[in-house]
Amino acid sequence: MDTSRLLRTSGTFLAFAGLLISGCSSGSGDADIAESGTSSAGPGSGQRRTGGTGVLRPLPAAIPAALAPYYEQKLRWRRCGAEGFECATMKAPLDYDRPGAGEDLELAVSRVKATGPGRRIGSLLVNPGGPGGSAIGYLQNWAGIGYPAPVRARYDMVAVDPRGVAGSEPVGCLSDKEMDSYTQVDQTPDDPGEVKRLVSAYKKFAKGCRDRSGDVLGHVSTVEAARDMDVLRGVLGDEKLTYVGASYGTYLGATYAGLYPGRAGRLVLDGAMDPSLTSLRMNRDQTAGFDTAFTAFAEDCVRRDDCPLGTGSGQDAGERLQAFFRKVDADPLPTGERRELGESLATTAVVAAMYDEGSWAQLRNALQAAMDGDGAGLLGLADAYYERDSEGSYANLMFANPAVNCLDLPASFGGPADVRRELPSFRKASSVFGTGFAWAAMNCTYWPVKPTGAPQRIEAKGADPIVVVGTSRDPATPYVWAQGLAGQLSSASLLTYEGDGHTAYGRGSDCIDTAINTYLLAGKAPEKGKKCR
């Protein structure tokens, strides 16, 4: 398969193998709750919220004096990466409650200048999601060279790796060898011993994050990352932020709009999340989303003579896949290397291919090979999802993801008993993925840092028009989430792609691309309710 395409999509939102998103909420960082049930974003990392779903209120428009040095800093650009790209380091306070008095973070920034012709509009910040995806990697490997030429002509394309991610004070948790073991832990435990081993794996992961990451681990919330984005906006000299965020990047962008509605310019939120939902609800919704995507894959597969899941119904295909998972759970497959393919890695491979229908052919081939006794193809899909390279090294994505998620929302479950109680609802959402996704949602249960966030609505009253994009059969960010976010944001237009895969911009729909390009270049948002195929 085209693994670069997979990484552009599946790297935007993690869903399995112990890192199922616990939910992302605008309540992290510096939001507290007033008696009225609404949140007021204060100057720093803030107080923890105790109940109810509030509304994120904006920060004061004036930049506090203590933050002025950060906004006034000058970046020293240097050449990096491919021709035309530049990199710099930006300082931000570790703790927005103590700017200038405590430790500073060094955040990695990259840009490629507008190519022309035409008048430069400003800077366009991009983020691929995750949380934990490298925005700089996304910029240099895709957005800065693959976004539509008219957009790149008029904007400096810019990215900052969020705090805790890639080049920006990356959090760490396990060694590469330990990660290899972690990704193979059985996520569908069949007996108390397997439950105990799964809990032990989560605890070891959490302890590793605490030991390897230090104070940074408590300051990687989405609110703090959004505040860093405003510092960058000021440093770049832009009056308002122009931004394209995918998947989790929509939550980051929406949070920015909620905190700084007067400085929110043209924002595209593609593959949107709903910040008002609990982590349990989000996990269950996502389980159903992947089931929808698998159903589409299965129905396409069974119409083909070479379908490894048979040529019956889509339901039959699902049952055959479950039987295959049970088989490799009991008897893992060889892969041509020291790692075998068990159920967890096999499931991760299938999940990875659900992000993009362009990966379905490769999944069919890999499944057929696995059913013939060779697990190498499925292992390759899983490795691409985990950003594990050919030398066995893992990117920081898999560490940053839970670090952000577990800070942004309280955990879905308090322990195995809670998981068992909810298993029927997850299995109802997906007979194929439900059990594994339910146990994977326990990954924040033993996190060493208490969450600072909670579910909140984001209204961003006073912001310029915002475009929310939803894909009807998106597995990772279900379409209902885009409807939810668009319904909260006071100035949002919902743009719908009726199709498969995760996110829509730049994935082949002229209708979607034209609507977004027109918005970015002319400021004209698509009419509300516009649908594309």
TIGUSE-554476 format. One record per residue (C-alpha): residue number from 1; residue in one letter; x, y, z. Coordinates in nm, 3 decimals. Each point is the difference from the previous one (the first is absolute). Layout:
<atoms>
 pos code    east   north      up
 NUM    A       X       Y       Z
...
</atoms>
This chain:
<atoms>
 pos code    east   north      up
   1    M   0.000   0.000   0.000
   2    D   0.100   0.365  -0.019
   3    T   0.114   0.030   0.360
   4    S   0.060   0.374  -0.033
   5    R  -0.370   0.038  -0.074
   6    L  -0.087  -0.216   0.300
   7    L   0.217   0.211   0.227
   8    R  -0.165   0.318  -0.121
   9    T  -0.330  -0.141   0.116
  10    S   0.041  -0.259   0.270
  11    G   0.260   0.207   0.179
  12    T  -0.265   0.259   0.065
  13    F  -0.206  -0.189   0.253
  14    L   0.106  -0.304   0.198
  15    A  -0.252  -0.263   0.076
  16    F   0.136  -0.328   0.124
  17    A   0.264  -0.215   0.171
  18    G  -0.026   0.165   0.338
  19    L  -0.007   0.351  -0.137
  20    L  -0.365   0.037  -0.083
  21    I  -0.076   0.366   0.031
  22    S  -0.142   0.072   0.341
  23    G  -0.178   0.304  -0.129
  24    C   0.122   0.354  -0.048
  25    S  -0.160   0.289   0.175
  26    S   0.046   0.372  -0.001
  27    G  -0.006  -0.012   0.376
  28    S   0.368  -0.082   0.030
  29    G   0.259   0.255   0.088
  30    D  -0.131   0.323   0.134
  31    A  -0.376  -0.038   0.022
  32    D  -0.200   0.011   0.320
  33    I  -0.373  -0.017   0.054
  34    A  -0.215   0.277   0.135
  35    E  -0.315  -0.070   0.200
  36    S  -0.204   0.066  -0.310
  37    G   0.148  -0.311  -0.158
  38    T   0.220   0.182  -0.251
  39    S   0.376  -0.002  -0.003
  40    S   0.222   0.302   0.018
  41    A   0.344  -0.039  -0.145
  42    G   0.248   0.162   0.231
  43    P   0.363   0.092  -0.051
  44    G   0.157  -0.335   0.076
  45    S  -0.047  -0.372   0.027
  46    G  -0.303   0.057   0.214
  47    Q  -0.226  -0.193   0.229
  48    R  -0.161  -0.337  -0.050
  49    R  -0.362  -0.016  -0.090
  50    T  -0.228  -0.201   0.223
  51    G  -0.330  -0.052  -0.178
  52    G  -0.239   0.090  -0.279
  53    T   0.076   0.099  -0.359
  54    G   0.105   0.362  -0.013
  55    V   0.089   0.238  -0.280
  56    L   0.355   0.110  -0.066
  57    R   0.023   0.375   0.046
  58    P   0.268   0.210  -0.167
  59    L   0.315   0.131   0.155
  60    P   0.035   0.378   0.037
  61    A   0.079   0.160  -0.334
  62    A   0.296   0.193   0.138
  63    I   0.327  -0.191   0.019
  64    P   0.117  -0.014   0.364
  65    A   0.321   0.188   0.068
  66    A   0.167  -0.317   0.125
  67    L  -0.057  -0.162  -0.340
  68    A   0.117   0.297  -0.207
  69    P   0.361  -0.124  -0.030
  70    Y  -0.124  -0.322  -0.158
  71    Y  -0.213   0.184  -0.255
  72    E   0.283   0.241  -0.079
  73    Q   0.275  -0.259  -0.051
  74    K   0.174  -0.015  -0.336
  75    L   0.039  -0.335  -0.168
  76    R   0.333  -0.090  -0.154
  77    W  -0.081  -0.189  -0.317
  78    R   0.238  -0.252  -0.156
  79    R  -0.026  -0.227  -0.301
  80    C  -0.121  -0.353   0.076
  81    G  -0.152  -0.299  -0.170
  82    A  -0.087   0.027  -0.367
  83    E   0.083   0.306  -0.207
  84    G  -0.197   0.307   0.099
  85    F  -0.078  -0.106   0.356
  86    E   0.125   0.188   0.303
  87    C   0.002  -0.090   0.368
  88    A   0.021   0.194   0.326
  89    T  -0.051  -0.044   0.373
  90    M  -0.267   0.192   0.192
  91    K  -0.011   0.039   0.375
  92    A  -0.321  -0.048   0.198
  93    P  -0.059  -0.024   0.374
  94    L  -0.027  -0.351   0.138
  95    D  -0.270   0.126   0.236
  96    Y  -0.222   0.288  -0.114
  97    D  -0.072   0.069   0.368
  98    R   0.367   0.094   0.045
  99    P   0.124   0.154  -0.326
 100    G   0.355   0.128   0.032
 101    A   0.035  -0.131   0.354
 102    G   0.020  -0.370  -0.077
 103    E   0.145  -0.224  -0.267
 104    D  -0.033   0.076  -0.370
 105    L  -0.067  -0.250  -0.277
 106    E   0.170   0.007  -0.337
 107    L  -0.251  -0.070  -0.277
 108    A   0.104  -0.101  -0.351
 109    V  -0.141   0.214  -0.282
 110    S   0.032  -0.034  -0.377
 111    R  -0.122   0.193  -0.302
 112    V   0.019   0.025  -0.375
 113    K  -0.064   0.346  -0.139
 114    A  -0.278   0.086  -0.242
 115    T   0.104  -0.086  -0.353
 116    G  -0.207   0.260  -0.186
 117    P  -0.130   0.128  -0.226
 118    G  -0.256   0.217   0.171
 119    R  -0.004   0.207   0.316
 120    R   0.111  -0.187   0.312
 121    I  -0.298  -0.039   0.235
 122    G   0.192  -0.105   0.311
 123    S   0.098  -0.318   0.182
 124    L  -0.197  -0.324  -0.019
 125    L   0.061  -0.225   0.301
 126    V  -0.064  -0.372  -0.049
 127    N  -0.038  -0.289   0.243
 128    P  -0.062  -0.368  -0.093
 129    G  -0.147  -0.105   0.334
 130    G   0.082  -0.298   0.214
 131    P   0.034   0.133   0.257
 132    G   0.368  -0.062  -0.047
 133    G   0.037   0.035  -0.375
 134    S   0.297   0.212  -0.105
 135    A  -0.131   0.316  -0.163
 136    I   0.346   0.068  -0.141
 137    G   0.018  -0.346  -0.153
 138    Y  -0.346   0.056  -0.148
 139    L   0.103   0.339  -0.140
 140    Q   0.327  -0.114  -0.154
 141    N  -0.123  -0.335  -0.130
 142    W  -0.343   0.099  -0.121
 143    A  -0.169   0.336   0.067
 144    G   0.290   0.223  -0.106
 145    I   0.030  -0.178  -0.332
 146    G  -0.338  -0.168  -0.049
 147    Y  -0.258   0.263   0.096
 148    P  -0.164   0.163  -0.304
 149    A   0.245   0.227  -0.180
 150    P  -0.224   0.312   0.023
 151    V  -0.003  -0.035   0.380
 152    R   0.376  -0.049   0.024
 153    A   0.046   0.299  -0.233
 154    R  -0.177   0.240   0.234
 155    Y   0.094  -0.130   0.345
 156    D   0.317  -0.072   0.190
 157    M  -0.066  -0.359   0.106
 158    V   0.093  -0.039   0.368
 159    A   0.004  -0.277   0.260
 160    V   0.090  -0.029   0.367
 161    D   0.041  -0.335   0.169
 162    P  -0.229   0.026   0.305
 163    R   0.164  -0.020   0.341
 164    G   0.097  -0.356   0.081
 165    V   0.004  -0.100  -0.367
 166    A   0.288  -0.087  -0.234
 167    G   0.238   0.299  -0.002
 168    S  -0.169   0.188   0.286
 169    E   0.121  -0.144   0.331
 170    P  -0.131  -0.349  -0.091
 171    V  -0.139  -0.218   0.276
 172    G   0.137  -0.352   0.023
 173    C  -0.130  -0.315   0.163
 174    L   0.161  -0.326  -0.112
 175    S   0.307  -0.124  -0.183
 176    D  -0.045  -0.136  -0.351
 177    K   0.029  -0.356   0.129
 178    E  -0.258   0.071   0.269
 179    M  -0.232   0.151  -0.261
 180    D   0.027  -0.314  -0.210
 181    S  -0.123  -0.197   0.300
 182    Y  -0.268   0.255   0.087
 183    T  -0.158  -0.006  -0.345
 184    Q  -0.035  -0.378   0.021
 185    V  -0.182  -0.013   0.335
 186    D  -0.334  -0.180  -0.035
 187    Q  -0.277   0.261  -0.003
 188    T  -0.284  -0.249   0.008
 189    P   0.078  -0.179   0.328
 190    D  -0.168  -0.337   0.038
 191    D   0.074  -0.070   0.366
 192    P   0.113   0.177   0.321
 193    G   0.365  -0.067  -0.078
 194    E  -0.022   0.181  -0.333
 195    V  -0.185   0.289   0.164
 196    K   0.278   0.024   0.257
 197    R   0.264   0.009  -0.273
 198    L  -0.187   0.273  -0.186
 199    V  -0.032   0.212   0.315
 200    S   0.369  -0.055   0.070
 201    A   0.086   0.120  -0.351
 202    Y  -0.201   0.320   0.046
 203    K   0.163   0.066   0.335
 204    K   0.350  -0.057  -0.138
 205    F  -0.075   0.235  -0.290
 206    A  -0.129   0.272   0.233
 207    K   0.297  -0.035   0.235
 208    G   0.238   0.021  -0.294
 209    C  -0.163   0.324  -0.112
 210    R   0.034   0.147   0.348
 211    D   0.363  -0.106   0.037
 212    R   0.113   0.108  -0.348
 213    S  -0.199   0.321  -0.048
 214    G   0.015   0.190   0.328
 215    D  -0.193   0.324   0.045
 216    V  -0.086   0.027  -0.369
 217    L  -0.250  -0.285   0.044
 218    G  -0.230   0.227   0.200
 219    H   0.009   0.283  -0.254
 220    V  -0.093  -0.148  -0.337
 221    S  -0.371   0.080   0.007
 222    T  -0.186   0.121  -0.305
 223    V  -0.072   0.337   0.158
 224    E   0.370   0.056   0.058
 225    A   0.078  -0.104  -0.357
 226    A  -0.266   0.243  -0.126
 227    R   0.160   0.279   0.203
 228    D   0.334  -0.086  -0.159
 229    M  -0.166   0.042  -0.340
 230    D  -0.103   0.352   0.093
 231    V   0.356   0.082   0.104
 232    L   0.114  -0.122  -0.344
 233    R  -0.269   0.207  -0.172
 234    G   0.131   0.308   0.178
 235    V   0.363  -0.082  -0.074
 236    L  -0.081  -0.043  -0.370
 237    G  -0.173   0.338  -0.005
 238    D  -0.345  -0.122  -0.101
 239    E  -0.301   0.188   0.136
 240    K  -0.211  -0.316  -0.012
 241    L   0.074  -0.369  -0.020
 242    T  -0.065  -0.186  -0.325
 243    Y   0.001  -0.372   0.061
 244    V  -0.076  -0.343  -0.146
 245    G  -0.028  -0.273   0.262
 246    A  -0.084  -0.365  -0.063
 247    S  -0.157  -0.242   0.248
 248    Y   0.132   0.086   0.349
 249    G   0.129   0.315  -0.171
 250    T  -0.366   0.108  -0.020
 251    Y  -0.024  -0.010   0.377
 252    L   0.320   0.200   0.027
 253    G  -0.132   0.255  -0.250
 254    A  -0.343   0.020   0.164
 255    T   0.166   0.051   0.337
 256    Y   0.201   0.286  -0.149
 257    A  -0.321   0.158  -0.128
 258    G  -0.163  -0.041   0.341
 259    L   0.291   0.165   0.179
 260    Y   0.068   0.271  -0.260
 261    P  -0.317   0.059  -0.205
 262    G   0.113   0.349  -0.100
 263    R   0.324  -0.139  -0.142
 264    A  -0.153  -0.302  -0.174
 265    G   0.019   0.056  -0.375
 266    R  -0.067  -0.257  -0.271
 267    L  -0.011  -0.334   0.182
 268    V  -0.058  -0.333  -0.176
 269    L  -0.081  -0.284   0.241
 270    D   0.007  -0.322  -0.204
 271    G  -0.105  -0.332   0.152
 272    A  -0.150   0.178   0.296
 273    M  -0.020  -0.100   0.364
 274    D  -0.274   0.093   0.246
 275    P   0.158   0.144   0.317
 276    S  -0.323  -0.026   0.199
 277    L   0.014  -0.381   0.023
 278    T   0.137  -0.215   0.281
 279    S   0.289  -0.231  -0.071
 280    L  -0.226  -0.303   0.038
 281    R  -0.245   0.137  -0.255
 282    M   0.281   0.087  -0.240
 283    N   0.155  -0.344   0.025
 284    R  -0.334  -0.169  -0.063
 285    D  -0.080   0.233  -0.290
 286    Q   0.336  -0.072  -0.155
 287    T  -0.058  -0.373   0.037
 288    A  -0.319   0.041  -0.201
 289    G   0.186   0.217  -0.251
 290    F   0.253  -0.271  -0.071
 291    D  -0.282  -0.250  -0.030
 292    T  -0.161   0.218  -0.266
 293    A   0.329   0.022  -0.186
 294    F   0.056  -0.376   0.023
 295    T  -0.351  -0.066  -0.129
 296    A   0.078   0.213  -0.306
 297    F   0.328  -0.188  -0.051
 298    A  -0.166  -0.339   0.048
 299    E  -0.283   0.072  -0.241
 300    D   0.254   0.109  -0.260
 301    C   0.221  -0.302   0.069
 302    V  -0.266  -0.271  -0.035
 303    R  -0.086   0.125  -0.348
 304    R   0.352  -0.095  -0.111
 305    D   0.104  -0.351  -0.097
 306    D   0.325   0.028   0.194
 307    C  -0.155   0.116   0.329
 308    P   0.176  -0.184   0.287
 309    L  -0.316   0.038   0.208
 310    G  -0.217  -0.192  -0.244
 311    T  -0.262   0.104  -0.252
 312    G  -0.307  -0.013   0.221
 313    S  -0.145   0.291   0.193
 314    G   0.179   0.278   0.182
 315    Q  -0.112  -0.158   0.326
 316    D   0.156  -0.330  -0.107
 317    A   0.324   0.186  -0.071
 318    G  -0.002   0.144   0.349
 319    E  -0.048  -0.342   0.154
 320    R   0.287  -0.141  -0.206
 321    L   0.225   0.285   0.115
 322    Q  -0.089  -0.066   0.362
 323    A   0.079  -0.368  -0.049
 324    F   0.337   0.101  -0.145
 325    F   0.069   0.224   0.302
 326    R  -0.081  -0.289   0.235
 327    K   0.234  -0.227  -0.195
 328    V   0.301   0.234   0.018
 329    D  -0.079   0.068   0.365
 330    A   0.048  -0.369   0.070
 331    D   0.278  -0.059  -0.253
 332    P   0.190   0.313  -0.118
 333    L   0.134   0.006  -0.354
 334    P   0.363   0.026  -0.112
 335    T   0.096   0.328  -0.167
 336    G   0.355  -0.060  -0.121
 337    E   0.144   0.174   0.305
 338    R   0.014  -0.057   0.374
 339    R  -0.344   0.150   0.060
 340    E  -0.300  -0.220  -0.058
 341    L  -0.342   0.124  -0.108
 342    G  -0.253  -0.050   0.277
 343    E  -0.352   0.132   0.035
 344    S   0.095   0.349   0.121
 345    L   0.234   0.077  -0.291
 346    A  -0.239  -0.161  -0.249
 347    T  -0.287   0.214   0.125
 348    T   0.215   0.313  -0.012
 349    A   0.081  -0.077  -0.363
 350    V  -0.367  -0.024  -0.093
 351    V  -0.079   0.318   0.193
 352    A   0.281   0.184  -0.180
 353    A  -0.142  -0.087  -0.341
 354    M  -0.343   0.134   0.096
 355    Y   0.127   0.358  -0.007
 356    D   0.026   0.010  -0.378
 357    E  -0.187  -0.204  -0.257
 358    G   0.315   0.019  -0.212
 359    S   0.148  -0.252   0.244
 360    W  -0.270  -0.263  -0.046
 361    A   0.177  -0.188  -0.279
 362    Q   0.314  -0.032   0.208
 363    L  -0.205  -0.122   0.295
 364    R  -0.164  -0.268  -0.216
 365    N   0.341  -0.120  -0.115
 366    A   0.145   0.006   0.352
 367    L  -0.298  -0.189   0.142
 368    Q   0.024  -0.265  -0.270
 369    A   0.372  -0.045   0.068
 370    A  -0.070  -0.026   0.373
 371    M  -0.268  -0.260  -0.054
 372    D   0.261  -0.191  -0.199
 373    G   0.238   0.020   0.296
 374    D   0.207   0.314  -0.066
 375    G  -0.062   0.294   0.235
 376    A   0.258   0.237  -0.153
 377    G  -0.251   0.211  -0.194
 378    L  -0.223   0.067   0.298
 379    L   0.303   0.071   0.216
 380    G   0.108   0.263  -0.252
 381    L  -0.339   0.172   0.025
 382    A   0.019  -0.001   0.379
 383    D   0.355   0.137  -0.002
 384    A  -0.099   0.285  -0.230
 385    Y  -0.283   0.086   0.238
 386    Y   0.235   0.000   0.299
 387    E   0.267   0.195  -0.190
 388    R   0.252  -0.277   0.059
 389    D   0.281   0.019  -0.255
 390    S   0.196  -0.280  -0.164
 391    E   0.270   0.025   0.267
 392    G  -0.253  -0.065   0.275
 393    S  -0.016   0.357   0.132
 394    Y  -0.330   0.159   0.095
 395    A  -0.091   0.364  -0.047
 396    N  -0.123   0.188   0.306
 397    L  -0.359  -0.006  -0.134
 398    M  -0.103  -0.296   0.213
 399    F   0.122   0.169   0.318
 400    A  -0.132   0.350  -0.066
 401    N  -0.344  -0.135  -0.087
 402    P  -0.098  -0.128   0.346
 403    A   0.195   0.279   0.168
 404    V  -0.237   0.255  -0.155
 405    N  -0.315  -0.211   0.015
 406    C   0.040  -0.102   0.362
 407    L   0.055   0.361   0.102
 408    D  -0.291   0.135  -0.202
 409    L  -0.273  -0.226   0.140
 410    P  -0.059  -0.231   0.295
 411    A   0.049  -0.367  -0.087
 412    S  -0.290  -0.200  -0.137
 413    F   0.036  -0.272   0.261
 414    G   0.118  -0.041   0.356
 415    G   0.114  -0.358  -0.053
 416    P  -0.082  -0.338  -0.155
 417    A  -0.339  -0.026   0.174
 418    D  -0.115   0.316  -0.179
 419    V   0.116  -0.141  -0.333
 420    R  -0.189  -0.323   0.053
 421    R  -0.314   0.196   0.082
 422    E   0.022   0.194  -0.327
 423    L   0.105  -0.288  -0.224
 424    P  -0.356  -0.065  -0.124
 425    S  -0.038   0.358  -0.123
 426    F   0.335  -0.011  -0.181
 427    R  -0.084  -0.334  -0.158
 428    K  -0.332   0.143  -0.112
 429    A   0.191   0.284  -0.165
 430    S   0.226  -0.250  -0.177
 431    S   0.005  -0.378   0.015
 432    V   0.339   0.009  -0.175
 433    F   0.182   0.265   0.204
 434    G  -0.213   0.056   0.309
 435    T   0.181  -0.222   0.250
 436    G   0.346   0.125  -0.088
 437    F  -0.103   0.363  -0.012
 438    A  -0.165  -0.024   0.340
 439    W   0.312  -0.139   0.168
 440    A   0.218   0.249  -0.190
 441    A  -0.204   0.282   0.152
 442    M   0.155  -0.088   0.336
 443    N   0.335   0.149  -0.103
 444    C  -0.047   0.319   0.207
 445    T  -0.120  -0.181   0.311
 446    Y   0.346  -0.018   0.158
 447    W   0.139   0.327  -0.135
 448    P   0.249   0.167   0.238
 449    V  -0.127   0.356  -0.056
 450    K  -0.352   0.102   0.095
 451    P  -0.217   0.134  -0.283
 452    T  -0.047   0.375  -0.019
 453    G  -0.287  -0.002  -0.248
 454    A  -0.360  -0.109  -0.040
 455    P  -0.269   0.003  -0.271
 456    Q  -0.093   0.351  -0.109
 457    R  -0.187   0.168  -0.280
 458    I   0.193   0.246  -0.215
 459    E  -0.203   0.289  -0.140
 460    A   0.267   0.258  -0.093
 461    K  -0.250   0.283  -0.021
 462    G   0.133   0.284  -0.212
 463    A   0.235  -0.215  -0.211
 464    D   0.016   0.037  -0.376
 465    P  -0.178  -0.269  -0.205
 466    I   0.147  -0.345   0.071
 467    V  -0.027  -0.303  -0.231
 468    V  -0.061  -0.339   0.166
 469    V   0.046  -0.300  -0.229
 470    G  -0.149  -0.342   0.062
 471    T   0.021  -0.325  -0.199
 472    S  -0.313  -0.214   0.011
 473    R   0.184  -0.330   0.053
 474    D   0.305   0.127   0.185
 475    P   0.119  -0.279   0.234
 476    A   0.211   0.202   0.243
 477    T  -0.203   0.319   0.035
 478    P  -0.361  -0.105  -0.061
 479    Y  -0.217   0.238  -0.199
 480    V  -0.221   0.069   0.301
 481    W   0.298   0.171   0.163
 482    A   0.029   0.247  -0.287
 483    Q  -0.370   0.073   0.036
 484    G   0.050   0.051   0.373
 485    L   0.293   0.241  -0.037
 486    A  -0.169   0.196  -0.279
 487    G  -0.307   0.032   0.218
 488    Q   0.205   0.146   0.286
 489    L   0.220   0.250  -0.186
 490    S  -0.202   0.315  -0.047
 491    S   0.145   0.085  -0.342
 492    A   0.051  -0.349  -0.147
 493    S  -0.107  -0.141  -0.334
 494    L  -0.014  -0.379  -0.031
 495    L   0.149  -0.134  -0.323
 496    T  -0.079  -0.369  -0.058
 497    Y   0.188  -0.255  -0.207
 498    E  -0.223  -0.297  -0.071
 499    G   0.258  -0.274  -0.021
 500    D   0.252  -0.223   0.175
 501    G   0.325   0.067   0.181
 502    H   0.133   0.238   0.259
 503    T  -0.013   0.375  -0.080
 504    A  -0.088   0.145  -0.340
 505    Y   0.224   0.289  -0.111
 506    G   0.260  -0.103  -0.256
 507    R  -0.136  -0.354  -0.035
 508    G  -0.144   0.018  -0.349
 509    S  -0.329   0.188   0.023
 510    D   0.005   0.304  -0.229
 511    C  -0.314   0.123   0.171
 512    I   0.160  -0.003   0.346
 513    D   0.331   0.143  -0.119
 514    T  -0.163   0.282  -0.196
 515    A  -0.217   0.101   0.295
 516    I   0.295   0.007   0.242
 517    N   0.235   0.171  -0.246
 518    T  -0.259   0.271  -0.062
 519    Y  -0.035   0.052   0.375
 520    L   0.375   0.019   0.060
 521    L   0.069   0.229  -0.295
 522    A  -0.309   0.223  -0.003
 523    G  -0.143  -0.040   0.350
 524    K  -0.331  -0.129  -0.136
 525    A  -0.130  -0.292   0.204
 526    P  -0.213  -0.265  -0.175
 527    E  -0.372   0.027   0.054
 528    K  -0.118  -0.180   0.310
 529    G  -0.099  -0.357  -0.070
 530    K   0.206  -0.034  -0.319
 531    K   0.061  -0.364  -0.093
 532    C   0.262  -0.146  -0.231
 533    R   0.072  -0.342  -0.144
</atoms>
